[in-house]
Amino acid sequence: MNALKSHKFFWTVILILFLCALIPVDPLGAAIKPEEVAVIVNTESKDSLRIGELYARLRNVPTRNIIRISTPVKEGISRTDYERLI
C-alpha cells in the first residue's frame, strides 16, 4: 500500500509540473500591439478628436488606425442615424 501511495504522489507531482509548464512565461507577450488597435474619433467633437489623437500618439497607434466618423454630438443616437452614420 505504501508503494501505491508513493506511485500516486510521483504521478501527481509530474502532472502538476506538466500543467505549470503550460502557463505562459511572458504574459506581456500576449499584449495587444499598437498596430492591432483602432481608435474611433468623432470629427464633430473637438474633445473626441483631441483625446483620440493624443491616445494614438501616446500608445504609438498608427495614423492609419484612426477611424474618423461624423455623428451629432449628443447623448443618444437614433437607429436610423446609427445605421446611416456609423
MOPAC internal coordinates of N, CA, C and O (Angstrom, degrees):
PM7 1SCF
backbone

  N    0.0000 0     0.00 0     0.00 0    0    0    0
  C    1.4491 1     0.00 0     0.00 0    1    0    0
  C    1.5255 1   111.13 1     0.00 0    2    1    0
  O    1.2310 1   120.13 1   141.43 1    3    2    1
  N    1.2966 1   117.35 1   -38.57 1    3    2    1
  C    1.4511 1   122.23 1   179.78 1    5    3    2
  C    1.5285 1   110.67 1   -63.30 1    6    5    3
  O    1.2310 1   120.52 1   142.23 1    7    6    5
  N    1.3231 1   116.60 1   -37.77 1    7    6    5
  C    1.4665 1   120.69 1   178.56 1    9    7    6
  C    1.5275 1   110.38 1   -66.35 1   10    9    7
  O    1.2310 1   120.52 1   144.15 1   11   10    9
  N    1.3338 1   116.61 1   -35.85 1   11   10    9
  C    1.4636 1   120.96 1   179.01 1   13   11   10
  C    1.5311 1   110.75 1   -65.82 1   14   13   11
  O    1.2310 1   120.18 1   137.51 1   15   14   13
  N    1.3315 1   117.27 1   -42.49 1   15   14   13
  C    1.4648 1   121.16 1   177.46 1   17   15   14
  C    1.5231 1   110.47 1   -63.23 1   18   17   15
  O    1.2310 1   120.92 1   138.45 1   19   18   17
  N    1.3045 1   115.84 1   -41.55 1   19   18   17
  C    1.4557 1   120.92 1   179.56 1   21   19   18
  C    1.5322 1   110.44 1   -63.77 1   22   21   19
  O    1.2310 1   120.66 1   138.92 1   23   22   21
  N    1.3177 1   116.34 1   -41.08 1   23   22   21
  C    1.4648 1   122.32 1   178.76 1   25   23   22
  C    1.5319 1   110.71 1   -64.31 1   26   25   23
  O    1.2310 1   120.14 1   135.79 1   27   26   25
  N    1.3439 1   117.35 1   -44.21 1   27   26   25
  C    1.4673 1   121.58 1   178.71 1   29   27   26
  C    1.5291 1   110.65 1   -64.29 1   30   29   27
  O    1.2310 1   120.69 1   138.84 1   31   30   29
  N    1.3310 1   116.28 1   -41.16 1   31   30   29
  C    1.4581 1   120.91 1   179.16 1   33   31   30
  C    1.5270 1   109.92 1   -61.58 1   34   33   31
  O    1.2310 1   120.44 1   135.28 1   35   34   33
  N    1.3273 1   116.76 1   -44.72 1   35   34   33
  C    1.4623 1   121.55 1   179.76 1   37   35   34
  C    1.5293 1   110.69 1   -57.81 1   38   37   35
  O    1.2310 1   120.03 1   130.96 1   39   38   37
  N    1.3277 1   117.55 1   -49.04 1   39   38   37
  C    1.4568 1   120.71 1  -177.66 1   41   39   38
  C    1.5330 1   112.05 1   -70.87 1   42   41   39
  O    1.2310 1   120.15 1   150.80 1   43   42   41
  N    1.3132 1   117.32 1   -29.20 1   43   42   41
  C    1.4628 1   120.57 1   174.80 1   45   43   42
  C    1.5226 1   110.27 1   -65.01 1   46   45   43
  O    1.2310 1   120.66 1   135.40 1   47   46   45
  N    1.3293 1   116.34 1   -44.60 1   47   46   45
  C    1.4629 1   121.02 1   178.16 1   49   47   46
  C    1.5278 1   110.11 1   -62.90 1   50   49   47
  O    1.2310 1   120.13 1   136.35 1   51   50   49
  N    1.3137 1   117.36 1   -43.65 1   51   50   49
  C    1.4704 1   121.41 1   178.69 1   53   51   50
  C    1.5320 1   110.19 1   -60.40 1   54   53   51
  O    1.2310 1   120.34 1   136.09 1   55   54   53
  N    1.3292 1   116.95 1   -43.91 1   55   54   53
  C    1.4614 1   121.02 1   179.82 1   57   55   54
  C    1.5313 1   110.94 1   -63.19 1   58   57   55
  O    1.2310 1   120.00 1   136.08 1   59   58   57
  N    1.3154 1   117.61 1   -43.92 1   59   58   57
  C    1.4652 1   121.47 1   178.82 1   61   59   58
  C    1.5260 1   110.64 1   -62.14 1   62   61   59
  O    1.2310 1   120.25 1   135.88 1   63   62   61
  N    1.3256 1   117.13 1   -44.12 1   63   62   61
  C    1.4646 1   120.45 1   178.50 1   65   63   62
  C    1.5265 1   111.30 1   -62.50 1   66   65   63
  O    1.2310 1   120.66 1   139.93 1   67   66   65
  N    1.3173 1   116.35 1   -40.07 1   67   66   65
  C    1.4594 1   120.55 1   178.27 1   69   67   66
  C    1.5284 1   110.77 1   -63.09 1   70   69   67
  O    1.2310 1   120.43 1   134.48 1   71   70   69
  N    1.3326 1   116.79 1   -45.52 1   71   70   69
  C    1.4634 1   120.26 1   179.69 1   73   71   70
  C    1.5278 1   111.35 1   -64.96 1   74   73   71
  O    1.2310 1   120.07 1   143.29 1   75   74   73
  N    1.3224 1   117.47 1   -36.71 1   75   74   73
  C    1.4692 1   120.68 1   177.18 1   77   75   74
  C    1.5246 1   111.00 1   -65.04 1   78   77   75
  O    1.2310 1   120.34 1   147.15 1   79   78   77
  N    1.3170 1   116.95 1   -32.85 1   79   78   77
  C    1.4628 1   120.71 1   179.58 1   81   79   78
  C    1.5293 1   111.33 1   -67.46 1   82   81   79
  O    1.2310 1   120.13 1   159.09 1   83   82   81
  N    1.3224 1   117.35 1   -20.91 1   83   82   81
  C    1.4625 1   120.99 1   179.91 1   85   83   82
  C    1.5246 1   112.93 1   -80.73 1   86   85   83
  O    1.2310 1   120.18 1   165.02 1   87   86   85
  N    1.3304 1   117.26 1   -14.98 1   87   86   85
  C    1.4621 1   121.40 1   179.86 1   89   87   86
  C    1.5272 1   108.50 1   -73.07 1   90   89   87
  O    1.2310 1   120.23 1   -49.48 1   91   90   89
  N    1.3386 1   117.16 1   130.52 1   91   90   89
  C    1.4680 1   118.90 1   179.99 1   93   91   90
  C    1.5265 1   111.82 1   -60.91 1   94   93   91
  O    1.2310 1   121.00 1   -42.52 1   95   94   93
  N    1.3121 1   115.68 1   137.48 1   95   94   93
  C    1.4601 1   121.20 1  -179.74 1   97   95   94
  C    1.5185 1   110.41 1   -78.28 1   98   97   95
  O    1.2310 1   120.47 1   144.11 1   99   98   97
  N    1.3242 1   116.70 1   -35.89 1   99   98   97
  C    1.4555 1   121.75 1  -176.11 1  101   99   98
  C    1.5272 1   109.98 1  -115.90 1  102  101   99
  O    1.2310 1   119.80 1   -91.93 1  103  102  101
  N    1.3390 1   117.99 1    88.07 1  103  102  101
  C    1.4591 1   118.71 1  -178.71 1  105  103  102
  C    1.5259 1   112.72 1   -64.11 1  106  105  103
  O    1.2310 1   119.68 1   157.31 1  107  106  105
  N    1.3343 1   118.21 1   -22.69 1  107  106  105
  C    1.4620 1   120.33 1   178.00 1  109  107  106
  C    1.5208 1   111.64 1   -72.32 1  110  109  107
  O    1.2310 1   120.42 1   158.98 1  111  110  109
  N    1.3203 1   116.81 1   -21.02 1  111  110  109
  C    1.4535 1   120.47 1   177.69 1  113  111  110
  C    1.5197 1   111.84 1   -64.20 1  114  113  111
  O    1.2310 1   120.72 1   159.08 1  115  114  113
  N    1.3254 1   116.23 1   -20.92 1  115  114  113
  C    1.4562 1   120.87 1   179.87 1  117  115  114
  C    1.5225 1   111.95 1   -90.56 1  118  117  115
  O    1.2310 1   120.11 1  -179.70 1  119  118  117
  N    1.3163 1   117.39 1     0.30 1  119  118  117
  C    1.4656 1   121.07 1  -178.06 1  121  119  118
  C    1.5258 1   110.80 1   -66.48 1  122  121  119
  O    1.2310 1   121.25 1   -28.14 1  123  122  121
  N    1.3086 1   115.21 1   151.86 1  123  122  121
  C    1.4623 1   120.87 1   178.24 1  125  123  122
  C    1.5235 1   109.15 1   -72.41 1  126  125  123
  O    1.2310 1   121.01 1   -46.26 1  127  126  125
  N    1.3076 1   115.67 1   133.74 1  127  126  125
  C    1.4684 1   121.62 1   179.39 1  129  127  126
  C    1.5283 1   109.23 1   -82.69 1  130  129  127
  O    1.2310 1   119.83 1   -26.41 1  131  130  129
  N    1.3409 1   117.94 1   153.59 1  131  130  129
  C    1.4684 1   120.36 1   179.16 1  133  131  130
  C    1.5312 1   113.01 1   -54.81 1  134  133  131
  O    1.2310 1   120.14 1   146.62 1  135  134  133
  N    1.3251 1   117.33 1   -33.38 1  135  134  133
  C    1.4687 1   121.10 1  -179.51 1  137  135  134
  C    1.5268 1   111.71 1   -68.71 1  138  137  135
  O    1.2310 1   120.32 1   164.18 1  139  138  137
  N    1.3342 1   117.00 1   -15.82 1  139  138  137
  C    1.4619 1   121.33 1  -178.04 1  141  139  138
  C    1.5297 1   112.54 1   -97.08 1  142  141  139
  O    1.2310 1   120.55 1  -175.03 1  143  142  141
  N    1.3305 1   116.55 1     4.97 1  143  142  141
  C    1.4629 1   121.69 1  -177.60 1  145  143  142
  C    1.5231 1   109.71 1  -105.31 1  146  145  143
  O    1.2310 1   120.78 1   -41.60 1  147  146  145
  N    1.3225 1   116.11 1   138.40 1  147  146  145
  C    1.4648 1   121.58 1   172.21 1  149  147  146
  C    1.5257 1   107.40 1  -114.74 1  150  149  147
  O    1.2310 1   120.85 1   -45.08 1  151  150  149
  N    1.3157 1   115.98 1   134.92 1  151  150  149
  C    1.4631 1   121.88 1   177.28 1  153  151  150
  C    1.5225 1   106.95 1  -112.76 1  154  153  151
  O    1.2310 1   120.80 1   -57.46 1  155  154  153
  N    1.3299 1   116.07 1   122.54 1  155  154  153
  C    1.4611 1   120.61 1  -179.26 1  157  155  154
  C    1.5231 1   108.45 1  -103.14 1  158  157  155
  O    1.2310 1   120.72 1   -53.94 1  159  158  157
  N    1.3241 1   116.23 1   126.06 1  159  158  157
  C    1.4668 1   121.26 1   179.28 1  161  159  158
  C    1.5294 1   109.57 1  -124.47 1  162  161  159
  O    1.2310 1   121.48 1   -31.73 1  163  162  161
  N    1.3199 1   114.78 1   148.27 1  163  162  161
  C    1.4582 1   121.38 1   177.27 1  165  163  162
  C    1.5234 1   108.15 1   -97.87 1  166  165  163
  O    1.2310 1   120.62 1   -63.79 1  167  166  165
  N    1.3161 1   116.43 1   116.21 1  167  166  165
  C    1.4679 1   120.40 1  -177.11 1  169  167  166
  C    1.5297 1   112.58 1   -68.00 1  170  169  167
  O    1.2310 1   120.07 1   166.89 1  171  170  169
  N    1.3227 1   117.47 1   -13.11 1  171  170  169
  C    1.4649 1   121.23 1   177.98 1  173  171  170
  C    1.5280 1   111.96 1   -84.26 1  174  173  171
  O    1.2310 1   120.17 1   172.43 1  175  174  173
  N    1.3271 1   117.28 1    -7.57 1  175  174  173
  C    1.4650 1   121.33 1  -177.30 1  177  175  174
  C    1.5256 1   110.28 1  -119.88 1  178  177  175
  O    1.2310 1   120.77 1   -61.86 1  179  178  177
  N    1.3310 1   116.13 1   118.14 1  179  178  177
  C    1.4659 1   119.73 1   177.55 1  181  179  178
  C    1.5257 1   110.79 1   -61.95 1  182  181  179
  O    1.2310 1   120.46 1   142.17 1  183  182  181
  N    1.3376 1   116.73 1   -37.83 1  183  182  181
  C    1.4701 1   120.02 1   179.08 1  185  183  182
  C    1.5290 1   111.23 1   -63.86 1  186  185  183
  O    1.2310 1   120.63 1   136.57 1  187  186  185
  N    1.3226 1   116.41 1   -43.43 1  187  186  185
  C    1.4613 1   120.61 1   179.16 1  189  187  186
  C    1.5256 1   111.05 1   -61.07 1  190  189  187
  O    1.2310 1   120.75 1   134.46 1  191  190  189
  N    1.3178 1   116.17 1   -45.54 1  191  190  189
  C    1.4700 1   120.56 1   178.64 1  193  191  190
  C    1.5258 1   111.12 1   -61.77 1  194  193  191
  O    1.2310 1   120.69 1   132.34 1  195  194  193
  N    1.3265 1   116.29 1   -47.66 1  195  194  193
  C    1.4644 1   120.88 1  -177.20 1  197  195  194
  C    1.5368 1   111.32 1   -63.49 1  198  197  195
  O    1.2310 1   120.66 1   131.91 1  199  198  197
  N    1.3297 1   116.34 1   -48.09 1  199  198  197
  C    1.4664 1   120.23 1  -178.22 1  201  199  198
  C    1.5278 1   110.89 1   -67.29 1  202  201  199
  O    1.2310 1   120.35 1   135.69 1  203  202  201
  N    1.3314 1   116.93 1   -44.31 1  203  202  201
  C    1.4622 1   120.39 1  -179.38 1  205  203  202
  C    1.5170 1   112.85 1   -62.54 1  206  205  203
  O    1.2310 1   120.69 1   135.84 1  207  206  205
  N    1.3228 1   116.28 1   -44.16 1  207  206  205
  C    1.4688 1   119.93 1  -179.76 1  209  207  206
  C    1.5287 1   111.49 1   -70.37 1  210  209  207
  O    1.2310 1   120.29 1   144.08 1  211  210  209
  N    1.3313 1   117.06 1   -35.92 1  211  210  209
  C    1.4667 1   120.43 1   175.96 1  213  211  210
  C    1.5264 1   110.51 1   -64.93 1  214  213  211
  O    1.2310 1   120.50 1   133.84 1  215  214  213
  N    1.3311 1   116.64 1   -46.16 1  215  214  213
  C    1.4640 1   120.96 1   178.66 1  217  215  214
  C    1.5262 1   110.14 1   -58.40 1  218  217  215
  O    1.2310 1   120.71 1   132.56 1  219  218  217
  N    1.3275 1   116.24 1   -47.44 1  219  218  217
  C    1.4640 1   120.59 1  -179.14 1  221  219  218
  C    1.5246 1   111.07 1   -60.51 1  222  221  219
  O    1.2310 1   120.51 1   138.56 1  223  222  221
  N    1.3191 1   116.64 1   -41.44 1  223  222  221
  C    1.4725 1   120.00 1  -179.80 1  225  223  222
  C    1.5288 1   110.85 1   -67.27 1  226  225  223
  O    1.2310 1   120.20 1   133.70 1  227  226  225
  N    1.3299 1   117.21 1   -46.30 1  227  226  225
  C    1.4696 1   120.35 1  -177.67 1  229  227  226
  C    1.5256 1   112.68 1   -67.30 1  230  229  227
  O    1.2310 1   120.50 1   149.06 1  231  230  229
  N    1.3302 1   116.65 1   -30.94 1  231  230  229
  C    1.4697 1   121.39 1  -178.87 1  233  231  230
  C    1.5210 1   113.09 1   -98.64 1  234  233  231
  O    1.2310 1   120.60 1  -173.01 1  235  234  233
  N    1.3292 1   116.46 1     6.99 1  235  234  233
  C    1.4734 1   122.18 1   178.98 1  237  235  234
  C    1.5248 1   113.08 1    58.70 1  238  237  235
  O    1.2310 1   120.78 1  -145.79 1  239  238  237
  N    1.3228 1   116.11 1    34.21 1  239  238  237
  C    1.4630 1   120.39 1   176.33 1  241  239  238
  C    1.5283 1   107.22 1   -76.96 1  242  241  239
  O    1.2310 1   119.81 1   -52.80 1  243  242  241
  N    1.3365 1   117.97 1   127.20 1  243  242  241
  C    1.4688 1   119.93 1  -178.63 1  245  243  242
  C    1.5336 1   111.80 1   -59.37 1  246  245  243
  O    1.2310 1   121.08 1   -33.82 1  247  246  245
  N    1.3163 1   115.54 1   146.18 1  247  246  245
  C    1.4663 1   121.48 1   179.86 1  249  247  246
  C    1.5213 1   111.05 1   -56.13 1  250  249  247
  O    1.2310 1   120.31 1   144.43 1  251  250  249
  N    1.3224 1   117.01 1   -35.57 1  251  250  249
  C    1.4696 1   120.27 1  -179.15 1  253  251  250
  C    1.5325 1   111.89 1   -65.11 1  254  253  251
  O    1.2310 1   120.19 1   165.19 1  255  254  253
  N    1.3378 1   117.25 1   -14.81 1  255  254  253
  C    1.4598 1   121.02 1  -179.76 1  257  255  254
  C    1.5286 1   112.52 1   -94.94 1  258  257  255
  O    1.2310 1   120.43 1  -174.60 1  259  258  257
  N    1.3270 1   116.78 1     5.40 1  259  258  257
  C    1.4647 1   120.19 1   174.80 1  261  259  258
  C    1.5236 1   107.06 1   -90.89 1  262  261  259
  O    1.2310 1   121.11 1   -63.24 1  263  262  261
  N    1.3152 1   115.48 1   116.76 1  263  262  261
  C    1.4632 1   121.55 1  -178.09 1  265  263  262
  C    1.5233 1   107.99 1  -100.76 1  266  265  263
  O    1.2310 1   121.16 1   -58.87 1  267  266  265
  N    1.3102 1   115.39 1   121.13 1  267  266  265
  C    1.4662 1   120.62 1  -178.11 1  269  267  266
  C    1.5277 1   109.64 1  -101.98 1  270  269  267
  O    1.2310 1   121.38 1   -53.23 1  271  270  269
  N    1.3244 1   114.96 1   126.77 1  271  270  269
  C    1.4564 1   120.58 1   174.98 1  273  271  270
  C    1.5243 1   107.58 1  -123.18 1  274  273  271
  O    1.2310 1   120.90 1   -19.78 1  275  274  273
  N    1.3015 1   115.89 1   160.22 1  275  274  273
  C    1.4600 1   120.64 1   179.43 1  277  275  274
  C    1.5227 1   108.18 1  -124.58 1  278  277  275
  O    1.2310 1   121.10 1   -74.89 1  279  278  277
  N    1.3257 1   115.51 1   105.11 1  279  278  277
  C    1.4630 1   121.24 1   178.98 1  281  279  278
  C    1.5220 1   108.96 1  -132.85 1  282  281  279
  O    1.2310 1   120.52 1   -24.69 1  283  282  281
  N    1.3305 1   116.62 1   155.31 1  283  282  281
  C    1.4623 1   119.06 1   177.65 1  285  283  282
  C    1.5348 1   110.58 1   -59.05 1  286  285  283
  O    1.2310 1   121.23 1   -35.35 1  287  286  285
  N    1.3253 1   115.25 1   144.65 1  287  286  285
  C    1.4645 1   120.48 1   179.46 1  289  287  286
  C    1.5271 1   107.30 1   -90.16 1  290  289  287
  O    1.2310 1   121.23 1   -87.71 1  291  290  289
  N    1.3187 1   115.25 1    92.29 1  291  290  289
  C    1.4609 1   121.18 1   177.49 1  293  291  290
  C    1.5229 1   108.16 1  -153.14 1  294  293  291
  O    1.2310 1   120.97 1    -9.60 1  295  294  293
  N    1.3109 1   115.75 1   170.40 1  295  294  293
  C    1.4627 1   121.79 1  -173.83 1  297  295  294
  C    1.5292 1   113.29 1   -64.54 1  298  297  295
  O    1.2310 1   120.09 1   139.54 1  299  298  297
  N    1.3087 1   117.44 1   -40.46 1  299  298  297
  C    1.4603 1   120.80 1  -176.58 1  301  299  298
  C    1.5207 1   111.22 1  -125.16 1  302  301  299
  O    1.2310 1   121.38 1    -5.65 1  303  302  301
  N    1.3516 1   114.97 1   174.35 1  303  302  301
  C    1.4637 1   120.40 1   179.02 1  305  303  302
  C    1.5259 1   107.62 1  -144.98 1  306  305  303
  O    1.2310 1   120.89 1   -40.35 1  307  306  305
  N    1.3191 1   115.90 1   139.65 1  307  306  305
  C    1.4623 1   119.50 1   178.94 1  309  307  306
  C    1.5284 1   109.49 1   -73.63 1  310  309  307
  O    1.2310 1   121.07 1   -20.56 1  311  310  309
  N    1.3028 1   115.56 1   159.44 1  311  310  309
  C    1.4629 1   120.68 1   178.97 1  313  311  310
  C    1.5340 1   110.29 1   -60.77 1  314  313  311
  O    1.2310 1   120.64 1   139.24 1  315  314  313
  N    1.3198 1   116.39 1   -40.76 1  315  314  313
  C    1.4671 1   121.15 1   179.84 1  317  315  314
  C    1.5246 1   110.88 1   -61.68 1  318  317  315
  O    1.2310 1   120.71 1   131.77 1  319  318  317
  N    1.3436 1   116.24 1   -48.23 1  319  318  317
  C    1.4710 1   119.85 1   178.58 1  321  319  318
  C    1.5239 1   111.17 1   -64.02 1  322  321  319
  O    1.2310 1   120.77 1   141.51 1  323  322  321
  N    1.3231 1   116.13 1   -38.49 1  323  322  321
  C    1.4709 1   119.62 1   179.36 1  325  323  322
  C    1.5260 1   110.19 1   -59.92 1  326  325  323
  O    1.2310 1   120.71 1   130.53 1  327  326  325
  N    1.3121 1   116.25 1   -49.47 1  327  326  325
  C    1.4696 1   119.99 1  -178.70 1  329  327  326
  C    1.5275 1   111.79 1   -66.47 1  330  329  327
  O    1.2310 1   120.16 1   146.08 1  331  330  329
  N    1.3173 1   117.30 1   -33.92 1  331  330  329
  C    1.4628 1   121.25 1  -177.68 1  333  331  330
  C    1.5304 1   112.02 1   -79.92 1  334  333  331
  O    1.2310 1   120.07 1   140.65 1  335  334  333
  N    1.3264 1   117.48 1   -39.35 1  335  334  333
  C    1.4641 1   121.14 1  -171.28 1  337  335  334
  C    1.5310 1   114.65 1   -99.39 1  338  337  335
  O    1.2310 1   120.95 1   151.82 1  339  338  337
  N    1.3003 1   115.79 1   -28.18 1  339  338  337
  C    1.4699 1   118.06 1  -175.10 1  341  339  338
  C    1.5085 1   109.57 1  -109.93 1  342  341  339
  O    1.2310 1   120.10 1   180.00 1  343  342  341

